[in-house]
């Protein structure tokens, strides 16, 4: 079993401490605040554990305060509705006595319909063409910034293979459309709800970077202070998070220190499995006044 699988399972495996109460912990990293995708994924797990025989179809959440990675997070689930077709849950993440995150989830039974359509998957190189072995062969690899090299060298729960590598060298993407192949680092158990929680965890990776693509900059720019403000996600069709998925992203608007970003997630066969919308803060750091 790989370290990547152990990390992701341990992140999403909450400890039940009372009815409707769960405790989650953060992995040991150098990050000064809890990764937003972690809180989304853990809150989803908490909500899913209070629902039987239904899978989530949508979630809407707000990031209220930065999470402290040194302190466990308490997840409180409120059972708002258990209807014939839909179930609704509200999950609040708590640290130091304060709410740091709020999530609304809706669950639905599958039902027959005459309406079934989707957008077409973008035409991009397959993930195999963007593997570490292939990228290392490219002449520009030696000049590639260290942070993008770490995409291929680090042992993380989620594998990321960016398509538009030129933007890491300062090239602007005029229409702001970028693409990243994603999947969990190792195989997951056959639990559809777990795969949804894993994809929700991964959905916060790089999404705000779509706002920076128009300017030839990235969120790894030390001048930036990126932060997720709210996040919404809809699940359309079955998928496995441990198989390659294309995360197609864009940013239709940015103003007043905030950016709106969108994402569509496709299987390799072109099936649209999920959609994401997020607004985030993209403020620049202010230089300290010289004495």
Backbone as a ProteinNet text record, in pm:
[ID]
protein_1_A
[PRIMARY]
XXXXXXXXXXXXXXXXXXXXXXXXXXXXXXXXXXXXXXXXXXXXXXXXXXXXXXXXXXXXXXXXXXXXXXXXXXXXXXXXXXXXXXXXXXXXXXXXXXXXXXXXXXXXXXXXXXXXXXXXXXXXXXXXXXXXXXXXXXXXXXXXXXXXXXXXXXXXXXXXXXXXXXXXXXXXXXXXXXXXXXXXXXXXXXXXXXXXXXXXXXXXXXXXXXXXXXXXXXXXXXXXXXXXXXXXXXXXXXXXXXXXXXXXXXXXXXXXXXXXXXXXXXXXXXXXXXXXXXXXXXXXXXXXXXX
[TERTIARY]
86	0	88.6	61.1	147.2	118.2	215.6	200.9	87.1	70.6	-35.5	-171.8	-199.5	-328.5	-346.2	-241.5	-251.3	-283.4	-217.9	-241.6	-385.7	-438	-573	-677.1	-660.8	-756.8	-755	-637.2	-629.5	-689.9	-675.1	-733.3	-885.4	-942.1	-1087.7	-1153.8	-1075.3	-1131.7	-1154.1	-1276.1	-1307.3	-1336.6	-1310.2	-1339.2	-1477.1	-1572.3	-1701.7	-1686.5	-1733.7	-1718.6	-1852.2	-1960	-2095.3	-2191.1	-2319.8	-2416.9	-2403.9	-2382.8	-2371.4	-2245.3	-2149.1	-2023.1	-1905.4	-1810.1	-1694.1	-1568.8	-1453.8	-1326.9	-1234.9	-1175.6	-1078.7	-945.4	-838.5	-705.1	-639.8	-532.8	-460.2	-327.8	-282.8	-150.8	-41.1	74.3	187.7	249.7	232.9	290.7	351.8	411.7	469.8	367	242.6	141	101.8	78.1	41.5	-108.4	-187.2	-330.5	-378.4	-495.4	-549.7	-588.7	-552.4	-589.5	-741.5	-797.4	-942.3	-1007.6	-943.9	-1000.1	-1011.6	-920.1	-927.8	-1055.4	-1088.4	-1207.3	-1333.1	-1334.1	-1448.8	-1466.6	-1358.1	-1365.7	-1407.5	-1350.2	-1385.2	-1529.7	-1573.6	-1712.5	-1808.6	-1773	-1855.3	-1864.5	-1751.7	-1751.7	-1846.6	-1838.4	-1926.6	-2073.1	-2107.7	-2246	-2288.6	-2202.1	-2235.5	-2257.7	-2190.5	-2206.2	-2340.3	-2417.8	-2549.7	-2661.9	-2626.1	-2724.9	-2703.2	-2810.1	-2802	-2867.7	-2805.1	-2862.4	-2883.7	-2819.3	-2823.5	-2685.1	-2654.6	-2527.1	-2548.6	-2450.2	-2465	-2468.8	-2548.3	-2548.6	-2500.2	-2498.6	-2447.9	-2400.9	-2311.7	-2266.2	-2237.4	-2261	-2234.4	-2167.8	-2055.1	-1983.5	-1914.7	-1888.2	-1818.2	-1699.6	-1586.3	-1469.4	-1478.8	-1485.8	-1512	-1383.4	-1302.5	-1174.8	-1067.9	-940.7	-834.3	-829.5	-808.3	-798.1	-657.7	-647.5	-519.4	-480.7	-373.7	-337.7	-286.2	-257.2	-206.1	-317	-440.7	-553	-657.6	-714	-821.4	-940	-1015.1	-1134.4	-1257.6	-1353.6	-1478.8	-1583.4	-1650.6	-1755.2	-1890.7	-1978.7	-2112.9	-2213.8	-2290.6	-2386.4	-2528	-2600.7	-2742	-2826.2	-2921.3	-3006.7	-3129	-3119.7	-3223.7	-3346	-3325.8	-3440.1	-3409.4	-3507.5	-3501.3	-3630.8	-3633.8	-3754.7	-3759.9	-3865.5	-3882.9	-3777	-3737.3	-3639.7	-3509	-3514.9	-3396.1	-3369.8	-3241.2	-3195.8	-3101.8	-3113.9	-3031.6	-2957.1	-2828.8	-2745.4	-2667.7	-2649.5	-2560.3	-2448.2	-2325.7	-2208.5	-2128.9	-2096	-2015	-1883.2	-1772.5	-1640.3	-1600.5	-1554.2	-1528.9	-1386.2	-1318	-1188.3	-1184.3	-1123.4	-1108.6	-1244.4	-1351.1	-1483.5	-1550.9	-1486.2	-1542	-1568.6	-1672.3	-1698.5	-1595.1	-1525.4	-1426.2	-1475.4	-1584.9	-1630.3	-1773.6	-1854	-1992.9	-2025.7	-2092.8	-2124.2	-2271.4	-2337	-2470.7	-2458	-2518.3	-2513.3	-2654.5	-2676.9	-2804	-2778.3	-2860.9	-2851.6	-2979	-2967.3	-3081.1	-3079.1	-3197.4	-3210	-3200.8	-3137.7	-3140	-3283.3	-3317.8	-3451.1	-3444.2	-3534.3	-3532.9	-3570.2	-3514.9	-3544	-3525.5	-3597	-3580.1	-3476.2	-3424	-3328.7	-3189.4	-3098.6	-2962	-2867.9	-2798	-2702.8	-2584.4	-2477.6	-2358.6	-2274.4	-2185.6	-2087.8	-1983.8	-1919.6	-1815.5	-1684.2	-1610	-1479.6	-1379.9	-1298.3	-1195.7	-1095	-1038.2	-938.3	-800.2	-744	-612.5	-528.5	-396.8	-312.4	-353.6	-341.9	-378.4	-279	-317.2	-225.7	-94.2	-96.7	26.8	132.9	88	183.1	243.3	189.5	234.9	296.6	335.6	398.1	536	588.5	721.8	825.6	811.6	907.1	906.4	786.4	776.4	821.9	784.4	820.2	971.1	1035.1	1179.5	1254.8	1197.5	1262	1261.1	1170.6	1155.1	1272.6	1320.3	1436.9	1411.5	1283.5	1254.9	1250	1262.8	1246.3	1349.7	1474.2	1578.5	1550	1475.4	1442.8	1310.1	1243.5	1113.1	1125.8	1037.4	1044.4	1035.5	1097.6	1100.9	961.6	869	737.4	662.8	683.6	615.8	686.4	817.8	888.4	834.8	795.2	745.5	612.4	540.5	419.5	453.6	572.9	610.9	698.3	754.1	849.9	792.9	688.7	640.2	543.1	537.3	445.5	325.5	221.3	103.7	-17.7	-127.9	-247.5	-307.1	-289.2	-346.6	-235.8	-240	-147.3	-203.7	-118.8	-158.1	-67.7	-127.4	-49.4	-105	-49.1	-95.6	-72.2	-164.3	-153	-76.3	-114.3	-52.6	73.1	180	303.1	368.3	341.7	406.8	369.5	254.5	214.3	302.3	372.3	464.1	593.2	607	720.6	677.3	556	508.7	419.3	388.6	302.2	158.1	92.2	-46.2	-140.6	-247.1	-354	-468.9	-484.5	-575.9	-719.4	-769.1	-907.3	-916.3	-800.6	-799.6	-836.2	-844	-883.9	-759.4	-758.9	-647.3	-702.9	-614.7	-657	-553.1	-601.4	-513.3	-572.5	-490.9	-532.5	-511	-608.4	-598.8	-645.6	-591.4	-642.3	-575.9	-634.1	-570.2	-442	-347.6	-216.1	-218.1	-321	-330	-476.5	-500.4	-636.1	-713.5	-842.4	-931.2	-1027.5	-1084.8	-1188.2	-1308.9	-1389	-1505.3	-1624.2	-1611.2	-1718.4	-1745.9	-1858.8	-1885.9	-1880.8	-1930.1	-1928.5	-1785.6	-1695.8	-1555.7	-1491.6	-1524.7	-1469	-1518.7	-1643.7	-1695.8	-1622.3	-1599.5	-1527.8	-1383.8	-1322.4	-1185.2	-1179.5	-1279.1	-1280.3	-1306.8	-1393.3	-1417	-1287.9	-1212.3	-1081.2	-991.9	-986.5	-897.8	-947.3	-1077.3	-1134.5	-1084.4	-1028.6	-977.9	-834.8	-766	-630.6	-635.5	-557.5	-526.2	-641.9	-763.8	-877.1	-859.9	-812.3	-791.5	-679.4	-597.5	-490.5	-546.2	-671.2	-733.1	-746.1	-762.6	-774.1	-642.2	-530.8	-399.7	-347.4	-407.7	-355.4	-362	-463.8	-477	-360.1	-290.6	-186.7	-45.7	-36.3	94.3	154.5	68.6	114.4	48.2	97.4	40.2	21.5	-52.8	-74.4	49.1	150.7	276.5	362.2	316.4	383.6	382.2	499	507.7	446.1	412.5	345.3	195.8	144.4	1.6	-37.5	-161.8	-219.9	-353.8	-350.4	-474.9	-548.6	-680.5	-761.1	-899.2	-948.3	-1083.5	-1185.1	-1290.3	-1397	-1521.8	-1565.6	-1677.7	-1657.3	-1731.3	-1705.3	-1836	-1874.1	-1994.3	-1958	-2022.3	-1988.3	-2113.6	-2125.2	-2237	-2182.3	-2237.8	-2196.7	-2301.2	-2257.3	-2349.3	-2359.5	-2243.8	-2242.2	-2135.9	-2148.6	-2052.3	-1909.9	-1813.1	-1672	-1590	-1463.7	-1366.3	-1261.8	-1233.7	-1134.5	-992.2	-975.1	-840.7	-809.5	-893.8	-865.6	-854.5	-776.9	-749.8	-878	-887.7	-998.8	-942	-1003.7	-959.1	-1036.1	-962.7	-1021.4	-1003.2	-1108.8	-1105.8	-1154.1	-1072.7	-1099.7	-1095.6	-1171.7	-1160.2	-1205	-1184.2	-1222.7	-1292.2	-1425.7	-1497.8	-1488.2	-1447.9	-1444.9	-1349.7	-1285.4	-1204.3	-1215.8	-1236.7	-1251.6	-1246.8	-1208.8	-1214.2	-1143.5	-1034.5	-958.9	-1020.5	-1125.2	-1190	-1195.3	-1190.2	-1199.4	-1300.1	-1381.1	-1473.3	-1410.2	-1408.5	-1350	-1450.7	-1439.2	-1529.8	-1449.7	-1505.8	-1439	-1538	-1501.7	-1575.4	-1479.8	-1527.5	-1442.2	-1494.2	-1404.9	-1441.8	-1361.6	-1422.8	-1350.1	-1274.5	-1180.8	-1100.6	-1185.5	-1302.8	-1389.9	-1480.5	-1464	-1541.4	-1665.1	-1693.6	-1811	-1791.8	-1886.2	-1882.3	-1934.5	-1850.3	-1888	-1917.1	-1862.3	-1883.8	-1856.8	-1918.8	-1895.3	-1865.3	-1780.7	-1737.3	-1741.1	-1782.3	-1772.4	-1712.3	-1618.1	-1552.9	-1522.7	-1539.7	-1489.4	-1377.6	-1272.5	-1160.1	-1099.5	-1024	-949.3	-816.3	-780.8	-652.4	-576.8	-574.1	-504.2	-353.6	-287.3	-141.5	-88.3	24.6	87.3	135	118.3	169.8	309.7	396.1	534.6	540.4	625.2	642.7	709.3	661.2	722.3	867.6	951.3	1093	1114	1195.9	1222.8	1329.7
-119.9	0	123.5	216.5	333.5	436.1	521.3	627.6	722	747	836.1	787.7	655.5	601.2	612	578.1	587.3	730.7	827.7	967.2	1007.3	975.7	1018.9	948.9	820	747.3	801	829.6	880.3	1020.1	1100.1	1234.1	1226.5	1135.3	1127.4	1035.1	963.5	870.7	943	994.3	1071.9	981.2	1033.5	962.3	1004.5	909.6	946.1	967.9	1080.6	1109	1121.5	1135.5	1141.6	1139.4	1124.9	1128.6	1261.8	1254.9	1372.9	1455.2	1401.1	1471.3	1383.1	1442.8	1369.6	1454.9	1387.3	1457.2	1421.1	1523.4	1502.3	1565.6	1511.1	1564.7	1601.8	1677.6	1722.8	1649.2	1621.7	1559.8	1657.4	1604.2	1689.5	1746.8	1876.8	1945.7	2077	2149.1	2280.3	2392.3	2357.2	2459.1	2524.9	2655.5	2730.4	2728.4	2682.6	2669.6	2541.2	2495.6	2371.1	2390.2	2295.7	2298.5	2293.3	2383.7	2392.4	2264	2192.6	2067.2	1963.4	1969.3	1875.8	1897.4	2023.6	2052.8	2014.5	2040.1	2000.5	1849.3	1775	1629.7	1571.9	1622.4	1570.9	1603.7	1724.8	1761.6	1673.3	1641.1	1550.9	1413.6	1362.9	1232.5	1235.2	1341.7	1353.2	1349.5	1425.7	1425.8	1290.8	1226.2	1096.6	989.6	1000.5	899.4	907.5	1010.5	1022.3	992.5	943.1	914.9	772.6	697.6	561.8	552.2	475.2	437.8	555.1	667.4	779.7	840.9	892	958	1107.7	1189.7	1335	1371	1472.5	1522	1667.1	1737.6	1874.6	1916.5	2015.2	2074	2222	2300.3	2444.5	2478.8	2545.5	2568.9	2704.8	2751	2876.7	2851.9	2911.3	2911.7	3037	3019.5	3130.9	3181.8	3090.7	3125.8	3027.4	3068.1	2972.2	2861.3	2738.6	2625.6	2610.6	2568.9	2545.9	2399.2	2369.1	2228.8	2155.3	2227.3	2163.9	2117.1	2152.4	2124	2040.6	1935.1	1858.3	1947.8	1907.3	1979.3	1898.9	1962.5	1897.7	1928	1823.8	1838.9	1805.9	1904.5	1887.6	1879.8	1771.3	1748.7	1777.8	1857.2	1882.8	1813.2	1731.4	1654.8	1739.6	1814.7	1911.7	1848.5	1746.2	1686.6	1544.1	1455.8	1319.9	1296.6	1336.8	1327.6	1200.1	1186.7	1067	1059	1172.8	1173.1	1243.2	1339.4	1419.1	1417.9	1424.3	1435.2	1554.8	1633.7	1754.4	1751.4	1786.2	1793.6	1925.4	1979.2	2093.6	2049.6	2079.7	2040.8	2166	2181.8	2294.7	2242.1	2297	2261.6	2362.1	2310.3	2395.4	2374.7	2484.6	2484.2	2598.6	2574.4	2677.7	2741.3	2661.9	2711.9	2795.2	2811.4	2894.9	2812.7	2848.9	2787.4	2838.3	2746.3	2785.6	2755.4	2677.6	2631	2581.9	2606	2560.5	2495.4	2381	2303.7	2262.1	2282	2227.5	2119	2001.7	1889.4	1840.4	1799.6	1739.8	1602.2	1506.3	1368.5	1336.1	1245.9	1218.8	1073.9	1014.9	883.5	896.7	798.9	796.3	777.1	840.8	824	833	765.6	768.7	906.2	940.8	1070.5	1062.4	1146.8	1156.9	1261.9	1332.5	1440.8	1397.4	1391.4	1348.8	1409.5	1518.1	1580.5	1631.8	1668.9	1721.8	1797.4	1883.3	1950.8	1851	1887.4	1803.6	1825.6	1718.7	1726.7	1800.3	1890.6	1959.1	1860.2	1896.2	1812.9	1852.7	1771.2	1799.7	1672.7	1684.3	1565.2	1474.1	1342.9	1248.9	1255	1205	1212.1	1138.8	1033.7	958.9	1046.3	1144.6	1233.1	1336.6	1345.8	1445.8	1381.3	1256	1186.8	1244.6	1213.7	1262.4	1215.9	1089.2	1035	1114.3	1154.9	1230.6	1375.2	1437.3	1577.4	1593.9	1499.3	1507.3	1507.1	1444.6	1438.8	1573.3	1661	1788.4	1881.3	1957.2	2044.9	2154.6	2193.4	2302.6	2255.2	2123.1	2072.8	2131.9	2147.6	2200.5	2342.9	2417.4	2556.2	2569.3	2457.3	2461.5	2502.6	2590.3	2631.8	2512	2525.2	2414.8	2371.5	2468.3	2430.7	2339.2	2354.6	2266.5	2131.3	2129.9	2002	1917.3	1983.2	1908.5	1840	1883.5	1812.2	1666.6	1645.8	1514.1	1438.5	1508.8	1446.4	1415.9	1487	1471.2	1355.4	1299.8	1191.1	1252.3	1284.2	1350	1262.6	1286.8	1204.5	1217	1332.8	1355.9	1378.1	1302.8	1326.4	1435.9	1528.2	1640.9	1644.7	1655.4	1669.9	1787.5	1907	2024.5	2008.4	2061.3	2053.3	2172.5	2293.8	2416.2	2451.6	2378	2399.3	2533.7	2589	2714	2829.6	2820.5	2932.2	2942.8	2835.8	2842.7	2915.1	2948.2	3028.3	3171.2	3207.8	3343.8	3368.1	3263	3282.6	3305.6	3406.1	3435.8	3345.4	3302.7	3227.5	3326.3	3377	3488.4	3459.8	3338.5	3308.3	3249.8	3232.8	3185.7	3040	2962.7	2821.5	2735.1	2662	2572.4	2434.3	2333.7	2195.9	2122.1	2039.3	1959.1	1818.7	1717.7	1579.9	1549.1	1487.6	1457	1314.5	1255.8	1129.5	1105.2	1018	983.7	907	916.1	857.9	705.4	645.5	499.9	458.2	331.7	279.5	294.6	329.9	345.6	228	204.3	100.5	131.5	30	44.7	102.5	225.6	296.3	425.7	436.3	556	685.5	683.8	804.4	847.5	751.4	784.3	847.8	799.2	857.1	1000.2	1027.2	1163.6	1254.4	1206.2	1285.4	1310.5	1210.3	1226.5	1329.3	1327.4	1425.6	1565.2	1576.9	1707.2	1760	1671.4	1708.3	1763.8	1692.9	1732.8	1857.1	1884.4	1993	2131	2144.8	2274.8	2299.6	2194.8	2211.6	2294.8	2397.6	2472.4	2549.4	2545.1	2607.6	2759.1	2824.1	2968.7	3005.8	2908	2934.8	2973.3	2933.7	2971.4	3123.1	3189.9	3336.3	3402.2	3337.9	3396.4	3369.5	3269.5	3229.2	3342.1	3429.8	3540.7	3639.3	3637.7	3737.6	3678.7	3551	3488.6	3468.7	3459.2	3438.8	3313.9	3267.9	3151.7	3181.9	3096.9	3114.7	3079.7	3025.2	2998.8	3124.8	3231.1	3360.4	3409.7	3436.6	3476.4	3612.8	3684.7	3813.8	3797.3	3676	3652.4	3599.1	3630.2	3578	3512.3	3394	3330.5	3264.3	3264.3	3196.5	3166.8	3046.7	3011.1	3076.5	3134.1	3197.6	3110.5	3061.8	2967.8	2870.2	2759.1	2647.4	2571.6	2545.3	2467.3	2357.7	2241.5	2127.2	2044.8	1995.8	1911.2	1782.4	1670.1	1539.1	1492.1	1459.5	1427	1277	1210.2	1070.7	992.6	859	777.9	792	774.7	783.6	718.4	702.6	660.4	770.1	813.8	919.3	867.7	733.6	678	648.2	697.4	691.6	834.9	854.9	989.7	1063.2	1188.4	1277.5	1410.6	1467.5	1596.9	1708.1	1799.3	1914.2	2035.4	2070.4	2185	2308.3	2414.3	2528.9	2660	2758	2892.6	2991.9	3120.2	3226	3335.8	3343.5	3442.4	3584.8	3603.7	3739.1	3748.1	3864.6	3897	4046.6	4085.1	4226.2	4239.1	4358.4	4391.3	4289.4	4229.7	4134.1	3996.2	3971.8	3840.4	3789.7	3656.9	3595.5	3482.6	3473.8	3362.6	3261	3135.6	3030.3	2916.5	2845.1	2735.1	2613.9	2496.2	2375.2	2269.4	2194.8	2076.7	1958.9	1845.8	1729.5	1614.3	1560.3	1458	1329.8	1216.8	1091	1089.9	997.3	992.1	959.6	896.8	866.1	982.1	1098	1216.4	1237.8	1148.4	1162	1274.4	1367.2	1476	1422.1	1424.2	1362.9	1464.5	1586.6	1685.4	1825.3	1924.2	2065.8	2137.8	2241.4	2314.7	2464.4	2542.3	2688.3	2735.6	2826.4	2876.5	3024.6	3098.8	3235.2	3239.1	3311.7	3318.3	3456.8	3480.2	3604	3589.8	3689.4	3686.1	3817.1	3858	3982.2	3966.1	4075.2	4077.1	4126.1	4072.8	4114.3	4258.8	4334.5	4470.9	4470.8	4545.1	4549.3	4622.8	4568.6	4632.2	4768.1	4869.7	5003.2	5000.5	5071.4	5076.7	5174.2	5133.3	5220.1	5322.4
0	0	0	-88.7	-102.5	5.9	28.2	127.2	88.7	-43.8	-88	-45.2	-57.4	-17.4	132.5	209	354.3	396.5	337	372.6	346	228.3	192.8	278.3	298.4	382.2	525	577	714.4	724.7	619.9	620.3	623.7	545.2	531.8	633.7	711.9	810.5	943.1	962.9	1082.3	1201.8	1319	1443.4	1494.9	1509.6	1568.3	1717.8	1770	1913.2	1984.8	1911	1967.6	1850.1	1874.8	1766.5	1692.6	1560.6	1474.2	1498.4	1572.3	1597.7	1556	1483.7	1434	1452.2	1462.1	1478	1362.5	1300	1193.9	1228.7	1174	1198.5	1066	1073.5	954.8	943.3	820.8	803.6	842.6	873.5	909.3	782.8	764.6	649.2	696.8	603.7	636.2	619.9	579.5	558.4	690.3	684.7	804.6	831.9	733.9	754	686.7	727.5	674.9	528.6	444.4	303	290.5	208.1	196.2	151.2	57.3	10.1	119.7	216.5	329.2	409.1	437.6	516.8	438.9	306.7	225.6	231.1	206.6	205.1	338.9	447.4	579.5	616	584.7	613.1	533.5	408.5	328.7	392.5	441.1	507.9	627.5	707.5	824.2	782.2	678.2	631.8	577.6	499.5	440.5	546.6	659	764.3	836.5	807.6	869.9	770.1	651	546.6	495.7	479.8	429.4	291.6	203.9	74.4	-21.3	2.5	-89.5	-100.4	-220.1	-243.8	-261.4	-226.2	-245.8	-394	-426.7	-563.7	-570.1	-454.3	-456.9	-319.8	-318.1	-192.5	-215.2	-111.7	-113.6	19.7	15.4	140.2	143.2	265.5	289.4	382.1	346.6	434.2	521.2	651.7	742.9	807.7	859	922.2	877.1	874.5	842.9	946.3	900.1	992.3	1046.3	1171.2	1238.1	1219.9	1144.2	1118.8	1242	1349.2	1470.9	1564.4	1533.5	1623.1	1548.5	1612	1546.7	1512.1	1411.6	1368.9	1408.3	1474.1	1511.2	1404.1	1357.1	1256	1319.2	1319.8	1375.4	1261.2	1256.3	1148.8	1198.2	1121	1149.1	1043.2	1089	997.9	964.7	855.9	824.1	758.9	676.1	607.3	565.8	580.9	528.5	451.9	324.9	244.1	162.9	82.2	0.8	-108.6	-163.6	-272.5	-237.1	-146.4	-113.4	36.6	69.1	207	216.1	322.6	337.5	470.2	464.4	583.5	585	704.4	723.4	815.5	775.8	854.4	889.1	1015.8	1062	1116.9	1068.2	1118.7	1225.8	1340	1456.8	1507.9	1536.9	1604.6	1704.9	1818.8	1921.6	1957.2	1948.2	1983.2	1876.9	1759.9	1653.1	1527.7	1453.7	1323.9	1224.2	1157.7	1056.8	915.9	904.9	774.2	787.1	682.3	682.9	549.6	554.8	435.1	434.6	322.2	299.1	193.3	219.5	126.6	97.1	-26.4	-65	-124	-85.8	-132.9	-211.2	-309.4	-396.9	-442.6	-454.9	-516.9	-668.5	-732.7	-878.9	-926.5	-1037.4	-1093.2	-1244.3	-1315.1	-1461.9	-1515.6	-1632	-1693.2	-1844.1	-1916.1	-2060.7	-2098.5	-1999.5	-2024.9	-1980.8	-2073.8	-2042.7	-2146.4	-2109.4	-2200.6	-2120.4	-2188.7	-2122.9	-2223.1	-2172	-2255.8	-2306	-2416.6	-2472.9	-2399.9	-2382.3	-2317.4	-2406.4	-2350.9	-2430.8	-2488.7	-2602.2	-2669.2	-2618.9	-2530.4	-2471.5	-2474	-2457.4	-2451.9	-2336.6	-2354.7	-2247.5	-2132.5	-2015	-1899.1	-1921.9	-2004.4	-2029.8	-2096	-2176	-2244.2	-2150.5	-2028.2	-1932	-1808.5	-1820.6	-1708.4	-1680.2	-1563.2	-1527.1	-1628.2	-1675.2	-1771.1	-1900.9	-1945.5	-2070.2	-2053.8	-1940.9	-1918.9	-1902.9	-1834.9	-1812.9	-1945.6	-2047.7	-2178.4	-2250.5	-2210.1	-2279.2	-2247.9	-2345.9	-2324	-2221.4	-2202.4	-2108.6	-1963.5	-1939.6	-1803.7	-1708.1	-1754.5	-1667.2	-1624.1	-1707.8	-1675.9	-1601.7	-1582.5	-1519.1	-1372.6	-1323.6	-1182.8	-1087.7	-973.2	-877.8	-834.3	-822.3	-771.6	-868.4	-999.3	-1094.1	-1099.9	-1079.6	-1073	-959.1	-850.4	-734.2	-762.1	-865.7	-906.6	-939.3	-995.9	-1043	-942.6	-847.2	-757.3	-618.8	-576.4	-439.6	-427.4	-306.8	-275.7	-205.3	-281.1	-225.9	-251.3	-177.5	-197.8	-336.9	-402.3	-534.2	-636	-745.9	-856.4	-945.7	-985.7	-1070.5	-1192.8	-1310.4	-1434	-1514.3	-1494.9	-1569	-1719.1	-1799.2	-1945	-1999.7	-1960.5	-2014.8	-1936	-1960.7	-1884.6	-1916.1	-2033.5	-2073.3	-1981.3	-1915.8	-1830.5	-1705.6	-1672	-1558.3	-1594.7	-1723.6	-1767.9	-1798.4	-1754.7	-1771.6	-1891.1	-1969.1	-2085.4	-2040.4	-2098.9	-2066	-2144.3	-2080	-2145.2	-2165	-2286.7	-2312.3	-2269.2	-2295.2	-2256.4	-2116.3	-2050.4	-1912.5	-1893.8	-2000.3	-1988	-1966.9	-1857.7	-1827.2	-1792.8	-1796.7	-1776.9	-1692.9	-1601.3	-1516.5	-1505.5	-1531.3	-1506.6	-1358.3	-1294.4	-1152.1	-1124.7	-1019.3	-965.7	-831.6	-750.8	-624.4	-652.7	-560.7	-584.2	-585.4	-527.4	-525.1	-526.7	-546.4	-561.1	-430.2	-444	-329	-319.9	-202.2	-188.7	-276.9	-304.9	-393.3	-318	-274.3	-203.1	-278.9	-351.1	-431.5	-351	-226.6	-144.2	-115	-90.4	-64.1	-186.4	-305.2	-427.3	-446	-408.6	-415.9	-318.4	-197.1	-97.2	-141.2	-203.9	-252.8	-365.1	-454.4	-562.8	-509.5	-408.8	-346.7	-284.2	-220	-164.9	-275.8	-389.2	-498.6	-571	-564.1	-644.4	-604.1	-484.1	-439.9	-485.6	-533.5	-585.9	-713.8	-720.3	-843.8	-904	-845.3	-912.8	-923.8	-818.3	-825.6	-923.3	-957.7	-1053.3	-1189.6	-1217.4	-1344.4	-1356.6	-1243.1	-1246.8	-1283.1	-1249.3	-1273.3	-1414.1	-1482	-1612.8	-1715.3	-1704.1	-1798.7	-1787.7	-1673.6	-1646.4	-1653.4	-1690.2	-1694.9	-1557.9	-1457.8	-1320.5	-1263.1	-1150	-1084	-936.2	-869.8	-726.5	-644.2	-712.2	-642.9	-634.8	-699.2	-693.5	-547.9	-493.7	-353.1	-326.3	-433.9	-415.9	-389.1	-408.9	-398.6	-260.4	-221.5	-97	-132	-195.4	-238.5	-122	-128.9	-26.9	-85.5	-62.6	-106.1	-13.6	-72.2	5.4	11.3	-103.3	-105.4	-219.8	-214.7	-305.2	-323.5	-446.8	-475.7	-575	-559.6	-643.7	-669.6	-793.4	-831.9	-891.8	-849.8	-901	-1001.7	-1124.3	-1232.9	-1261.8	-1271.1	-1314.8	-1237.7	-1232.1	-1156	-1208.7	-1119.9	-1156.6	-1046.1	-1074.1	-972.9	-961.8	-840	-818.1	-832.1	-835.3	-852.5	-998.7	-1090	-1232.9	-1284.5	-1391.7	-1439.3	-1475.3	-1429.2	-1457.6	-1505.9	-1607.9	-1659.6	-1590.8	-1527.4	-1458.6	-1550	-1624.4	-1715.5	-1640.6	-1636.9	-1550.6	-1629.6	-1582.1	-1635.4	-1529	-1557.4	-1464.1	-1543.1	-1535.6	-1616	-1564.4	-1436.4	-1381.5	-1263.3	-1250.6	-1133.2	-1109	-984.9	-949.6	-797.6	-750.2	-607.4	-519.4	-570.1	-490.6	-483.7	-566.2	-568.1	-711.8	-726.9	-859.4	-855.6	-961.2	-977.9	-1071.6	-1029.9	-1112.1	-1126.8	-1239.6	-1268.6	-1313.8	-1291.5	-1336.3	-1379.7	-1483.2	-1524.7	-1518.9	-1467.8	-1448	-1533.5	-1618.7	-1716.3	-1694.6	-1721.6	-1733	-1864.6	-1879.9	-2002.1	-2124.5	-2105.3	-2218.9	-2256.3	-2189.5	-2221.7	-2136.5	-2043.4	-1958.2	-1857.7	-1852	-1753.4	-1621	-1516.3	-1389.4	-1280	-1291.1	-1185.2	-1237.2	-1172.2	-1201.7	-1071.7	-1080.4	-962.3	-991.2	-892.9	-899.2	-767.3	-775.3	-654	-667.8	-559.4	-553.4	-450.5	-483.4	-392.6	-386.2	-281.9	-266.9	-339.4	-419.9	-492	-468	-344.2	-309.4	-321.2	-352.8	-356.7	-222.3	-185.9	-60.1	-71.4	33.3	37	92.9	26.9	72.6	206	292.6	423.6	405.9	473.8	459.9	505	431.3	466.9	581.3	672.5	790.5	757
[MASK]
+++++++++++++++++++++++++++++++++++++++++++++++++++++++++++++++++++++++++++++++++++++++++++++++++++++++++++++++++++++++++++++++++++++++++++++++++++++++++++++++++++++++++++++++++++++++++++++++++++++++++++++++++++++++++++++++++++++++++++++++++++++++++++++++++++++++++++++++++++++++++++++++++++

